[in-house]
Amino acid sequence: HSGPLALFFGMIKPNKGLGILLESWPRVVAEHSNARLLVAGEAVEDPSRYLRQIQNLGLTKSVEFRLGYI
């Protein structure tokens, strides 16, 4: 897959702002249709709210989760 790649790396927890990043990601995709976001790291909280947010925003094709300690 070619195109811009953004990386959210590290522990997934509320104070890191992943929800805010996901809210703004549709604007990135609007400008760069082949952009991807990789969320990689260990979830300190239940990641299901972010997965729902990704689905609700229609981002399932541009956001990938790789959960676990890195």
Predicted model as a PDB file, atoms N, CA, C, CB and O in Angstrom, pLDDT in the B-factor column:
MODEL        1                                                                  
ATOM      1  N   HIS A   1       0.857  -1.184   0.000  1.00 65.00           N  
ATOM      2  CA  HIS A   1       0.000   0.000   0.000  1.00 65.00           C  
ATOM      3  C   HIS A   1       0.887   1.225   0.000  1.00 65.00           C  
ATOM      4  CB  HIS A   1      -0.966   0.010   1.223  1.00 65.00           C  
ATOM      5  O   HIS A   1       1.750   1.377   0.864  1.00 65.00           O  
ATOM      6  N   SER A   2       0.675   2.093  -0.963  1.00 79.00           N  
ATOM      7  CA  SER A   2       1.451   3.329  -1.021  1.00 79.00           C  
ATOM      8  C   SER A   2       0.610   4.484  -0.484  1.00 79.00           C  
ATOM      9  CB  SER A   2       1.921   3.621  -2.471  1.00 79.00           C  
ATOM     10  O   SER A   2      -0.607   4.373  -0.335  1.00 79.00           O  
ATOM     11  N   GLY A   3       1.272   5.571  -0.205  1.00 90.00           N  
ATOM     12  CA  GLY A   3       0.578   6.737   0.318  1.00 90.00           C  
ATOM     13  C   GLY A   3       1.097   7.120   1.677  1.00 90.00           C  
ATOM     14  O   GLY A   3       1.903   6.399   2.265  1.00 90.00           O  
ATOM     15  N   PRO A   4       0.644   8.250   2.184  1.00 94.00           N  
ATOM     16  CA  PRO A   4       1.091   8.726   3.492  1.00 94.00           C  
ATOM     17  C   PRO A   4       0.684   7.757   4.610  1.00 94.00           C  
ATOM     18  CB  PRO A   4       0.515  10.121   3.771  1.00 94.00           C  
ATOM     19  O   PRO A   4      -0.406   7.184   4.594  1.00 94.00           O  
ATOM     20  N   LEU A   5       1.582   7.594   5.568  1.00 96.00           N  
ATOM     21  CA  LEU A   5       1.321   6.747   6.729  1.00 96.00           C  
ATOM     22  C   LEU A   5       1.612   7.542   7.987  1.00 96.00           C  
ATOM     23  CB  LEU A   5       2.175   5.448   6.684  1.00 96.00           C  
ATOM     24  O   LEU A   5       2.707   8.080   8.149  1.00 96.00           O  
ATOM     25  N   ALA A   6       0.629   7.618   8.882  1.00 97.00           N  
ATOM     26  CA  ALA A   6       0.815   8.258  10.185  1.00 97.00           C  
ATOM     27  C   ALA A   6       0.839   7.154  11.234  1.00 97.00           C  
ATOM     28  CB  ALA A   6      -0.322   9.314  10.486  1.00 97.00           C  
ATOM     29  O   ALA A   6       0.144   6.147  11.097  1.00 97.00           O  
ATOM     30  N   LEU A   7       1.633   7.341  12.277  1.00 97.00           N  
ATOM     31  CA  LEU A   7       1.784   6.336  13.316  1.00 97.00           C  
ATOM     32  C   LEU A   7       1.418   6.927  14.672  1.00 97.00           C  
ATOM     33  CB  LEU A   7       3.220   5.786  13.335  1.00 97.00           C  
ATOM     34  O   LEU A   7       1.965   7.948  15.088  1.00 97.00           O  
ATOM     35  N   PHE A   8       0.486   6.269  15.352  1.00 97.00           N  
ATOM     36  CA  PHE A   8       0.186   6.563  16.757  1.00 97.00           C  
ATOM     37  C   PHE A   8       0.799   5.403  17.511  1.00 97.00           C  
ATOM     38  CB  PHE A   8      -1.394   6.723  17.050  1.00 97.00           C  
ATOM     39  O   PHE A   8       0.340   4.268  17.387  1.00 97.00           O  
ATOM     40  N   PHE A   9       1.834   5.676  18.292  1.00 95.00           N  
ATOM     41  CA  PHE A   9       2.644   4.624  18.869  1.00 95.00           C  
ATOM     42  C   PHE A   9       2.741   4.768  20.384  1.00 95.00           C  
ATOM     43  CB  PHE A   9       4.030   4.631  18.250  1.00 95.00           C  
ATOM     44  O   PHE A   9       2.909   5.871  20.902  1.00 95.00           O  
ATOM     45  N   GLY A  10       2.634   3.657  21.078  1.00 94.00           N  
ATOM     46  CA  GLY A  10       2.816   3.655  22.522  1.00 94.00           C  
ATOM     47  C   GLY A  10       1.572   3.173  23.237  1.00 94.00           C  
ATOM     48  O   GLY A  10       0.672   2.594  22.629  1.00 94.00           O  
ATOM     49  N   MET A  11       1.533   3.418  24.528  1.00 94.00           N  
ATOM     50  CA  MET A  11       0.387   2.984  25.321  1.00 94.00           C  
ATOM     51  C   MET A  11      -0.873   3.721  24.877  1.00 94.00           C  
ATOM     52  CB  MET A  11       0.646   3.218  26.823  1.00 94.00           C  
ATOM     53  O   MET A  11      -0.865   4.931  24.651  1.00 94.00           O  
ATOM     54  N   ILE A  12      -1.945   2.959  24.760  1.00 94.00           N  
ATOM     55  CA  ILE A  12      -3.230   3.540  24.372  1.00 94.00           C  
ATOM     56  C   ILE A  12      -4.003   3.799  25.657  1.00 94.00           C  
ATOM     57  CB  ILE A  12      -4.036   2.591  23.390  1.00 94.00           C  
ATOM     58  O   ILE A  12      -4.528   2.885  26.294  1.00 94.00           O  
ATOM     59  N   LYS A  13      -4.055   5.081  26.015  1.00 93.00           N  
ATOM     60  CA  LYS A  13      -4.743   5.491  27.239  1.00 93.00           C  
ATOM     61  C   LYS A  13      -5.352   6.871  27.024  1.00 93.00           C  
ATOM     62  CB  LYS A  13      -3.770   5.498  28.458  1.00 93.00           C  
ATOM     63  O   LYS A  13      -4.944   7.594  26.116  1.00 93.00           O  
ATOM     64  N   PRO A  14      -6.329   7.241  27.857  1.00 89.00           N  
ATOM     65  CA  PRO A  14      -7.125   8.454  27.618  1.00 89.00           C  
ATOM     66  C   PRO A  14      -6.320   9.738  27.408  1.00 89.00           C  
ATOM     67  CB  PRO A  14      -8.042   8.658  28.759  1.00 89.00           C  
ATOM     68  O   PRO A  14      -6.679  10.543  26.549  1.00 89.00           O  
ATOM     69  N   ASN A  15      -5.265   9.949  28.153  1.00 93.00           N  
ATOM     70  CA  ASN A  15      -4.555  11.225  28.077  1.00 93.00           C  
ATOM     71  C   ASN A  15      -3.666  11.367  26.850  1.00 93.00           C  
ATOM     72  CB  ASN A  15      -3.726  11.404  29.301  1.00 93.00           C  
ATOM     73  O   ASN A  15      -3.036  12.411  26.681  1.00 93.00           O  
ATOM     74  N   LYS A  16      -3.591  10.355  25.985  1.00 95.00           N  
ATOM     75  CA  LYS A  16      -2.753  10.442  24.786  1.00 95.00           C  
ATOM     76  C   LYS A  16      -3.477  11.052  23.591  1.00 95.00           C  
ATOM     77  CB  LYS A  16      -2.253   9.073  24.416  1.00 95.00           C  
ATOM     78  O   LYS A  16      -2.835  11.389  22.596  1.00 95.00           O  
ATOM     79  N   GLY A  17      -4.806  11.203  23.667  1.00 95.00           N  
ATOM     80  CA  GLY A  17      -5.535  11.932  22.639  1.00 95.00           C  
ATOM     81  C   GLY A  17      -5.886  11.156  21.381  1.00 95.00           C  
ATOM     82  O   GLY A  17      -6.107  11.757  20.330  1.00 95.00           O  
ATOM     83  N   LEU A  18      -5.940   9.839  21.467  1.00 97.00           N  
ATOM     84  CA  LEU A  18      -6.284   9.054  20.289  1.00 97.00           C  
ATOM     85  C   LEU A  18      -7.674   9.400  19.766  1.00 97.00           C  
ATOM     86  CB  LEU A  18      -6.206   7.572  20.609  1.00 97.00           C  
ATOM     87  O   LEU A  18      -7.873   9.461  18.552  1.00 97.00           O  
ATOM     88  N   GLY A  19      -8.626   9.625  20.645  1.00 96.00           N  
ATOM     89  CA  GLY A  19      -9.977   9.989  20.212  1.00 96.00           C  
ATOM     90  C   GLY A  19      -9.992  11.269  19.397  1.00 96.00           C  
ATOM     91  O   GLY A  19     -10.722  11.372  18.411  1.00 96.00           O  
ATOM     92  N   ILE A  20      -9.191  12.242  19.800  1.00 96.00           N  
ATOM     93  CA  ILE A  20      -9.094  13.511  19.071  1.00 96.00           C  
ATOM     94  C   ILE A  20      -8.458  13.287  17.706  1.00 96.00           C  
ATOM     95  CB  ILE A  20      -8.279  14.546  19.878  1.00 96.00           C  
ATOM     96  O   ILE A  20      -8.902  13.851  16.707  1.00 96.00           O  
ATOM     97  N   LEU A  21      -7.422  12.467  17.668  1.00 97.00           N  
ATOM     98  CA  LEU A  21      -6.784  12.145  16.390  1.00 97.00           C  
ATOM     99  C   LEU A  21      -7.780  11.479  15.448  1.00 97.00           C  
ATOM    100  CB  LEU A  21      -5.564  11.231  16.607  1.00 97.00           C  
ATOM    101  O   LEU A  21      -7.840  11.815  14.266  1.00 97.00           O  
ATOM    102  N   LEU A  22      -8.558  10.539  15.966  1.00 98.00           N  
ATOM    103  CA  LEU A  22      -9.539   9.846  15.127  1.00 98.00           C  
ATOM    104  C   LEU A  22     -10.618  10.803  14.630  1.00 98.00           C  
ATOM    105  CB  LEU A  22     -10.182   8.693  15.903  1.00 98.00           C  
ATOM    106  O   LEU A  22     -11.072  10.682  13.492  1.00 98.00           O  
ATOM    107  N   GLU A  23     -11.032  11.747  15.462  1.00 98.00           N  
ATOM    108  CA  GLU A  23     -12.027  12.743  15.035  1.00 98.00           C  
ATOM    109  C   GLU A  23     -11.507  13.585  13.873  1.00 98.00           C  
ATOM    110  CB  GLU A  23     -12.407  13.657  16.211  1.00 98.00           C  
ATOM    111  O   GLU A  23     -12.281  13.977  12.999  1.00 98.00           O  
ATOM    112  N   SER A  24     -10.225  13.861  13.856  1.00 97.00           N  
ATOM    113  CA  SER A  24      -9.660  14.707  12.804  1.00 97.00           C  
ATOM    114  C   SER A  24      -9.210  13.905  11.577  1.00 97.00           C  
ATOM    115  CB  SER A  24      -8.486  15.492  13.356  1.00 97.00           C  
ATOM    116  O   SER A  24      -8.948  14.485  10.523  1.00 97.00           O  
ATOM    117  N   TRP A  25      -9.120  12.603  11.704  1.00 98.00           N  
ATOM    118  CA  TRP A  25      -8.605  11.785  10.604  1.00 98.00           C  
ATOM    119  C   TRP A  25      -9.438  11.886   9.317  1.00 98.00           C  
ATOM    120  CB  TRP A  25      -8.540  10.345  11.041  1.00 98.00           C  
ATOM    121  O   TRP A  25      -8.851  11.840   8.235  1.00 98.00           O  
ATOM    122  N   PRO A  26     -10.769  12.020   9.373  1.00 98.00           N  
ATOM    123  CA  PRO A  26     -11.516  12.171   8.118  1.00 98.00           C  
ATOM    124  C   PRO A  26     -11.048  13.361   7.272  1.00 98.00           C  
ATOM    125  CB  PRO A  26     -12.989  12.326   8.422  1.00 98.00           C  
ATOM    126  O   PRO A  26     -11.121  13.305   6.045  1.00 98.00           O  
ATOM    127  N   ARG A  27     -10.570  14.428   7.908  1.00 97.00           N  
ATOM    128  CA  ARG A  27     -10.053  15.572   7.153  1.00 97.00           C  
ATOM    129  C   ARG A  27      -8.772  15.214   6.402  1.00 97.00           C  
ATOM    130  CB  ARG A  27      -9.794  16.753   8.091  1.00 97.00           C  
ATOM    131  O   ARG A  27      -8.541  15.673   5.284  1.00 97.00           O  
ATOM    132  N   VAL A  28      -7.951  14.391   7.038  1.00 97.00           N  
ATOM    133  CA  VAL A  28      -6.722  13.937   6.375  1.00 97.00           C  
ATOM    134  C   VAL A  28      -7.080  13.089   5.162  1.00 97.00           C  
ATOM    135  CB  VAL A  28      -5.824  13.131   7.355  1.00 97.00           C  
ATOM    136  O   VAL A  28      -6.528  13.280   4.078  1.00 97.00           O  
ATOM    137  N   VAL A  29      -8.004  12.154   5.346  1.00 96.00           N  
ATOM    138  CA  VAL A  29      -8.414  11.263   4.259  1.00 96.00           C  
ATOM    139  C   VAL A  29      -9.089  12.052   3.132  1.00 96.00           C  
ATOM    140  CB  VAL A  29      -9.367  10.173   4.791  1.00 96.00           C  
ATOM    141  O   VAL A  29      -8.966  11.688   1.962  1.00 96.00           O  
ATOM    142  N   ALA A  30      -9.791  13.114   3.473  1.00 96.00           N  
ATOM    143  CA  ALA A  30     -10.419  13.951   2.441  1.00 96.00           C  
ATOM    144  C   ALA A  30      -9.364  14.594   1.542  1.00 96.00           C  
ATOM    145  CB  ALA A  30     -11.296  15.042   3.091  1.00 96.00           C  
ATOM    146  O   ALA A  30      -9.583  14.758   0.342  1.00 96.00           O  
ATOM    147  N   GLU A  31      -8.237  14.952   2.114  1.00 95.00           N  
ATOM    148  CA  GLU A  31      -7.147  15.577   1.347  1.00 95.00           C  
ATOM    149  C   GLU A  31      -6.250  14.538   0.670  1.00 95.00           C  
ATOM    150  CB  GLU A  31      -6.301  16.466   2.264  1.00 95.00           C  
ATOM    151  O   GLU A  31      -5.715  14.779  -0.412  1.00 95.00           O  
ATOM    152  N   HIS A  32      -6.092  13.387   1.314  1.00 95.00           N  
ATOM    153  CA  HIS A  32      -5.193  12.324   0.833  1.00 95.00           C  
ATOM    154  C   HIS A  32      -5.930  10.994   0.938  1.00 95.00           C  
ATOM    155  CB  HIS A  32      -3.847  12.288   1.656  1.00 95.00           C  
ATOM    156  O   HIS A  32      -5.844  10.312   1.959  1.00 95.00           O  
ATOM    157  N   SER A  33      -6.638  10.634  -0.095  1.00 94.00           N  
ATOM    158  CA  SER A  33      -7.525   9.458  -0.035  1.00 94.00           C  
ATOM    159  C   SER A  33      -6.797   8.150   0.260  1.00 94.00           C  
ATOM    160  CB  SER A  33      -8.266   9.319  -1.335  1.00 94.00           C  
ATOM    161  O   SER A  33      -7.420   7.190   0.714  1.00 94.00           O  
ATOM    162  N   ASN A  34      -5.495   8.097   0.010  1.00 96.00           N  
ATOM    163  CA  ASN A  34      -4.750   6.868   0.271  1.00 96.00           C  
ATOM    164  C   ASN A  34      -3.958   6.909   1.584  1.00 96.00           C  
ATOM    165  CB  ASN A  34      -3.809   6.596  -0.876  1.00 96.00           C  
ATOM    166  O   ASN A  34      -3.107   6.051   1.819  1.00 96.00           O  
ATOM    167  N   ALA A  35      -4.232   7.895   2.435  1.00 97.00           N  
ATOM    168  CA  ALA A  35      -3.546   8.008   3.727  1.00 97.00           C  
ATOM    169  C   ALA A  35      -4.000   6.894   4.663  1.00 97.00           C  
ATOM    170  CB  ALA A  35      -3.811   9.390   4.370  1.00 97.00           C  
ATOM    171  O   ALA A  35      -5.156   6.471   4.642  1.00 97.00           O  
ATOM    172  N   ARG A  36      -3.059   6.429   5.487  1.00 98.00           N  
ATOM    173  CA  ARG A  36      -3.368   5.404   6.473  1.00 98.00           C  
ATOM    174  C   ARG A  36      -2.859   5.841   7.844  1.00 98.00           C  
ATOM    175  CB  ARG A  36      -2.749   4.047   6.066  1.00 98.00           C  
ATOM    176  O   ARG A  36      -1.871   6.565   7.961  1.00 98.00           O  
ATOM    177  N   LEU A  37      -3.551   5.386   8.861  1.00 98.00           N  
ATOM    178  CA  LEU A  37      -3.151   5.618  10.245  1.00 98.00           C  
ATOM    179  C   LEU A  37      -2.941   4.266  10.893  1.00 98.00           C  
ATOM    180  CB  LEU A  37      -4.216   6.463  11.024  1.00 98.00           C  
ATOM    181  O   LEU A  37      -3.837   3.423  10.882  1.00 98.00           O  
ATOM    182  N   LEU A  38      -1.765   4.053  11.458  1.00 97.00           N  
ATOM    183  CA  LEU A  38      -1.463   2.824  12.180  1.00 97.00           C  
ATOM    184  C   LEU A  38      -1.415   3.153  13.663  1.00 97.00           C  
ATOM    185  CB  LEU A  38      -0.116   2.188  11.696  1.00 97.00           C  
ATOM    186  O   LEU A  38      -0.617   3.984  14.099  1.00 97.00           O  
ATOM    187  N   VAL A  39      -2.270   2.501  14.431  1.00 97.00           N  
ATOM    188  CA  VAL A  39      -2.297   2.651  15.887  1.00 97.00           C  
ATOM    189  C   VAL A  39      -1.640   1.399  16.450  1.00 97.00           C  
ATOM    190  CB  VAL A  39      -3.779   2.847  16.446  1.00 97.00           C  
ATOM    191  O   VAL A  39      -2.180   0.299  16.333  1.00 97.00           O  
ATOM    192  N   ALA A  40      -0.470   1.572  17.063  1.00 97.00           N  
ATOM    193  CA  ALA A  40       0.302   0.427  17.532  1.00 97.00           C  
ATOM    194  C   ALA A  40       0.709   0.625  18.977  1.00 97.00           C  
ATOM    195  CB  ALA A  40       1.539   0.208  16.656  1.00 97.00           C  
ATOM    196  O   ALA A  40       1.281   1.653  19.341  1.00 97.00           O  
ATOM    197  N   GLY A  41       0.409  -0.367  19.796  1.00 96.00           N  
ATOM    198  CA  GLY A  41       0.830  -0.304  21.180  1.00 96.00           C  
ATOM    199  C   GLY A  41      -0.072  -1.103  22.092  1.00 96.00           C  
ATOM    200  O   GLY A  41      -1.024  -1.754  21.660  1.00 96.00           O  
ATOM    201  N   GLU A  42       0.256  -1.032  23.360  1.00 96.00           N  
ATOM    202  CA  GLU A  42      -0.489  -1.766  24.375  1.00 96.00           C  
ATOM    203  C   GLU A  42      -1.641  -0.909  24.884  1.00 96.00           C  
ATOM    204  CB  GLU A  42       0.436  -2.187  25.542  1.00 96.00           C  
ATOM    205  O   GLU A  42      -1.463   0.261  25.224  1.00 96.00           O  
ATOM    206  N   ALA A  43      -2.820  -1.511  24.930  1.00 94.00           N  
ATOM    207  CA  ALA A  43      -4.006  -0.799  25.416  1.00 94.00           C  
ATOM    208  C   ALA A  43      -4.070  -0.888  26.936  1.00 94.00           C  
ATOM    209  CB  ALA A  43      -5.300  -1.379  24.782  1.00 94.00           C  
ATOM    210  O   ALA A  43      -4.167  -1.978  27.500  1.00 94.00           O  
ATOM    211  N   VAL A  44      -4.014   0.264  27.589  1.00 93.00           N  
ATOM    212  CA  VAL A  44      -4.156   0.343  29.040  1.00 93.00           C  
ATOM    213  C   VAL A  44      -5.641   0.377  29.400  1.00 93.00           C  
ATOM    214  CB  VAL A  44      -3.421   1.597  29.604  1.00 93.00           C  
ATOM    215  O   VAL A  44      -6.039   0.023  30.510  1.00 93.00           O  
ATOM    216  N   GLU A  45      -6.445   0.810  28.435  1.00 91.00           N  
ATOM    217  CA  GLU A  45      -7.891   0.850  28.603  1.00 91.00           C  
ATOM    218  C   GLU A  45      -8.520  -0.029  27.521  1.00 91.00           C  
ATOM    219  CB  GLU A  45      -8.433   2.321  28.527  1.00 91.00           C  
ATOM    220  O   GLU A  45      -7.840  -0.454  26.588  1.00 91.00           O  
ATOM    221  N   ASP A  46      -9.788  -0.292  27.649  1.00 93.00           N  
ATOM    222  CA  ASP A  46     -10.507  -1.085  26.657  1.00 93.00           C  
ATOM    223  C   ASP A  46     -10.536  -0.315  25.333  1.00 93.00           C  
ATOM    224  CB  ASP A  46     -11.955  -1.414  27.146  1.00 93.00           C  
ATOM    225  O   ASP A  46     -11.089   0.783  25.280  1.00 93.00           O  
ATOM    226  N   PRO A  47      -9.955  -0.867  24.268  1.00 94.00           N  
ATOM    227  CA  PRO A  47      -9.895  -0.143  23.002  1.00 94.00           C  
ATOM    228  C   PRO A  47     -11.209  -0.159  22.214  1.00 94.00           C  
ATOM    229  CB  PRO A  47      -8.806  -0.721  22.155  1.00 94.00           C  
ATOM    230  O   PRO A  47     -11.278   0.432  21.137  1.00 94.00           O  
ATOM    231  N   SER A  48     -12.236  -0.812  22.720  1.00 95.00           N  
ATOM    232  CA  SER A  48     -13.477  -0.949  21.948  1.00 95.00           C  
ATOM    233  C   SER A  48     -14.111   0.404  21.623  1.00 95.00           C  
ATOM    234  CB  SER A  48     -14.473  -1.808  22.714  1.00 95.00           C  
ATOM    235  O   SER A  48     -14.751   0.537  20.579  1.00 95.00           O  
ATOM    236  N   ARG A  49     -13.954   1.402  22.479  1.00 95.00           N  
ATOM    237  CA  ARG A  49     -14.541   2.715  22.170  1.00 95.00           C  
ATOM    238  C   ARG A  49     -13.880   3.336  20.950  1.00 95.00           C  
ATOM    239  CB  ARG A  49     -14.410   3.662  23.372  1.00 95.00           C  
ATOM    240  O   ARG A  49     -14.540   4.015  20.164  1.00 95.00           O  
ATOM    241  N   TYR A  50     -12.578   3.108  20.785  1.00 96.00           N  
ATOM    242  CA  TYR A  50     -11.882   3.627  19.611  1.00 96.00           C  
ATOM    243  C   TYR A  50     -12.280   2.853  18.360  1.00 96.00           C  
ATOM    244  CB  TYR A  50     -10.364   3.561  19.814  1.00 96.00           C  
ATOM    245  O   TYR A  50     -12.431   3.432  17.285  1.00 96.00           O  
ATOM    246  N   LEU A  51     -12.446   1.560  18.506  1.00 96.00           N  
ATOM    247  CA  LEU A  51     -12.861   0.740  17.370  1.00 96.00           C  
ATOM    248  C   LEU A  51     -14.265   1.137  16.907  1.00 96.00           C  
ATOM    249  CB  LEU A  51     -12.822  -0.758  17.743  1.00 96.00           C  
ATOM    250  O   LEU A  51     -14.542   1.176  15.708  1.00 96.00           O  
ATOM    251  N   ARG A  52     -15.145   1.431  17.863  1.00 97.00           N  
ATOM    252  CA  ARG A  52     -16.489   1.928  17.509  1.00 97.00           C  
ATOM    253  C   ARG A  52     -16.399   3.287  16.826  1.00 97.00           C  
ATOM    254  CB  ARG A  52     -17.384   2.028  18.767  1.00 97.00           C  
ATOM    255  O   ARG A  52     -17.094   3.546  15.844  1.00 97.00           O  
ATOM    256  N   GLN A  53     -15.549   4.141  17.347  1.00 97.00           N  
ATOM    257  CA  GLN A  53     -15.374   5.472  16.775  1.00 97.00           C  
ATOM    258  C   GLN A  53     -14.884   5.368  15.327  1.00 97.00           C  
ATOM    259  CB  GLN A  53     -14.383   6.299  17.625  1.00 97.00           C  
ATOM    260  O   GLN A  53     -15.362   6.089  14.451  1.00 97.00           O  
ATOM    261  N   ILE A  54     -13.941   4.480  15.087  1.00 97.00           N  
ATOM    262  CA  ILE A  54     -13.425   4.264  13.731  1.00 97.00           C  
ATOM    263  C   ILE A  54     -14.547   3.820  12.813  1.00 97.00           C  
ATOM    264  CB  ILE A  54     -12.291   3.219  13.732  1.00 97.00           C  
ATOM    265  O   ILE A  54     -14.670   4.313  11.691  1.00 97.00           O  
ATOM    266  N   GLN A  55     -15.360   2.899  13.281  1.00 97.00           N  
ATOM    267  CA  GLN A  55     -16.473   2.410  12.469  1.00 97.00           C  
ATOM    268  C   GLN A  55     -17.506   3.513  12.229  1.00 97.00           C  
ATOM    269  CB  GLN A  55     -17.137   1.204  13.147  1.00 97.00           C  
ATOM    270  O   GLN A  55     -17.973   3.695  11.104  1.00 97.00           O  
ATOM    271  N   ASN A  56     -17.858   4.240  13.274  1.00 98.00           N  
ATOM    272  CA  ASN A  56     -18.859   5.312  13.155  1.00 98.00           C  
ATOM    273  C   ASN A  56     -18.415   6.428  12.212  1.00 98.00           C  
ATOM    274  CB  ASN A  56     -19.156   5.898  14.527  1.00 98.00           C  
ATOM    275  O   ASN A  56     -19.240   7.054  11.548  1.00 98.00           O  
ATOM    276  N   LEU A  57     -17.113   6.670  12.159  1.00 97.00           N  
ATOM    277  CA  LEU A  57     -16.580   7.721  11.290  1.00 97.00           C  
ATOM    278  C   LEU A  57     -16.284   7.211   9.875  1.00 97.00           C  
ATOM    279  CB  LEU A  57     -15.313   8.304  11.901  1.00 97.00           C  
ATOM    280  O   LEU A  57     -15.855   7.980   9.015  1.00 97.00           O  
ATOM    281  N   GLY A  58     -16.513   5.915   9.636  1.00 96.00           N  
ATOM    282  CA  GLY A  58     -16.254   5.349   8.314  1.00 96.00           C  
ATOM    283  C   GLY A  58     -14.781   5.250   7.967  1.00 96.00           C  
ATOM    284  O   GLY A  58     -14.388   5.432   6.815  1.00 96.00           O  
ATOM    285  N   LEU A  59     -13.966   4.957   8.980  1.00 97.00           N  
ATOM    286  CA  LEU A  59     -12.514   4.953   8.790  1.00 97.00           C  
ATOM    287  C   LEU A  59     -11.898   3.556   8.747  1.00 97.00           C  
ATOM    288  CB  LEU A  59     -11.867   5.739   9.885  1.00 97.00           C  
ATOM    289  O   LEU A  59     -10.677   3.422   8.821  1.00 97.00           O  
ATOM    290  N   THR A  60     -12.706   2.534   8.632  1.00 96.00           N  
ATOM    291  CA  THR A  60     -12.180   1.165   8.740  1.00 96.00           C  
ATOM    292  C   THR A  60     -11.147   0.839   7.661  1.00 96.00           C  
ATOM    293  CB  THR A  60     -13.321   0.168   8.661  1.00 96.00           C  
ATOM    294  O   THR A  60     -10.297  -0.026   7.874  1.00 96.00           O  
ATOM    295  N   LYS A  61     -11.199   1.504   6.517  1.00 95.00           N  
ATOM    296  CA  LYS A  61     -10.230   1.228   5.455  1.00 95.00           C  
ATOM    297  C   LYS A  61      -8.926   1.997   5.626  1.00 95.00           C  
ATOM    298  CB  LYS A  61     -10.834   1.558   4.113  1.00 95.00           C  
ATOM    299  O   LYS A  61      -7.915   1.645   5.018  1.00 95.00           O  
ATOM    300  N   SER A  62      -8.939   3.044   6.447  1.00 97.00           N  
ATOM    301  CA  SER A  62      -7.731   3.869   6.559  1.00 97.00           C  
ATOM    302  C   SER A  62      -7.059   3.801   7.926  1.00 97.00           C  
ATOM    303  CB  SER A  62      -8.070   5.292   6.253  1.00 97.00           C  
ATOM    304  O   SER A  62      -5.992   4.386   8.113  1.00 97.00           O  
ATOM    305  N   VAL A  63      -7.664   3.098   8.889  1.00 98.00           N  
ATOM    306  CA  VAL A  63      -7.069   2.995  10.224  1.00 98.00           C  
ATOM    307  C   VAL A  63      -6.882   1.534  10.572  1.00 98.00           C  
ATOM    308  CB  VAL A  63      -7.948   3.701  11.291  1.00 98.00           C  
ATOM    309  O   VAL A  63      -7.802   0.726  10.444  1.00 98.00           O  
ATOM    310  N   GLU A  64      -5.671   1.202  11.017  1.00 96.00           N  
ATOM    311  CA  GLU A  64      -5.358  -0.167  11.411  1.00 96.00           C  
ATOM    312  C   GLU A  64      -4.863  -0.186  12.853  1.00 96.00           C  
ATOM    313  CB  GLU A  64      -4.302  -0.786  10.464  1.00 96.00           C  
ATOM    314  O   GLU A  64      -4.079   0.673  13.256  1.00 96.00           O  
ATOM    315  N   PHE A  65      -5.316  -1.154  13.618  1.00 94.00           N  
ATOM    316  CA  PHE A  65      -4.882  -1.345  15.001  1.00 94.00           C  
ATOM    317  C   PHE A  65      -3.942  -2.534  15.068  1.00 94.00           C  
ATOM    318  CB  PHE A  65      -6.095  -1.550  15.948  1.00 94.00           C  
ATOM    319  O   PHE A  65      -4.219  -3.581  14.482  1.00 94.00           O  
ATOM    320  N   ARG A  66      -2.837  -2.381  15.777  1.00 96.00           N  
ATOM    321  CA  ARG A  66      -1.948  -3.490  16.119  1.00 96.00           C  
ATOM    322  C   ARG A  66      -1.723  -3.397  17.621  1.00 96.00           C  
ATOM    323  CB  ARG A  66      -0.577  -3.438  15.308  1.00 96.00           C  
ATOM    324  O   ARG A  66      -0.828  -2.701  18.102  1.00 96.00           O  
ATOM    325  N   LEU A  67      -2.565  -4.122  18.338  1.00 94.00           N  
ATOM    326  CA  LEU A  67      -2.534  -4.052  19.794  1.00 94.00           C  
ATOM    327  C   LEU A  67      -1.524  -5.027  20.370  1.00 94.00           C  
ATOM    328  CB  LEU A  67      -3.912  -4.331  20.369  1.00 94.00           C  
ATOM    329  O   LEU A  67      -1.360  -6.145  19.883  1.00 94.00           O  
ATOM    330  N   GLY A  68      -0.855  -4.578  21.412  1.00 92.00           N  
ATOM    331  CA  GLY A  68       0.111  -5.411  22.118  1.00 92.00           C  
ATOM    332  C   GLY A  68       1.337  -4.603  22.471  1.00 92.00           C  
ATOM    333  O   GLY A  68       1.567  -3.515  21.943  1.00 92.00           O  
ATOM    334  N   TYR A  69       2.111  -5.154  23.366  1.00 88.00           N  
ATOM    335  CA  TYR A  69       3.333  -4.493  23.812  1.00 88.00           C  
ATOM    336  C   TYR A  69       4.352  -4.482  22.671  1.00 88.00           C  
ATOM    337  CB  TYR A  69       3.918  -5.200  25.066  1.00 88.00           C  
ATOM    338  O   TYR A  69       4.591  -5.502  22.024  1.00 88.00           O  
ATOM    339  N   ILE A  70       4.936  -3.331  22.442  1.00 81.00           N  
ATOM    340  CA  ILE A  70       5.946  -3.204  21.385  1.00 81.00           C  
ATOM    341  C   ILE A  70       7.255  -2.752  22.025  1.00 81.00           C  
ATOM    342  CB  ILE A  70       5.486  -2.194  20.271  1.00 81.00           C  
ATOM    343  O   ILE A  70       8.254  -2.577  21.327  1.00 81.00           O  
TER     344      ILE A  70                                                      
ENDMDL                                                                          
END                                                                             
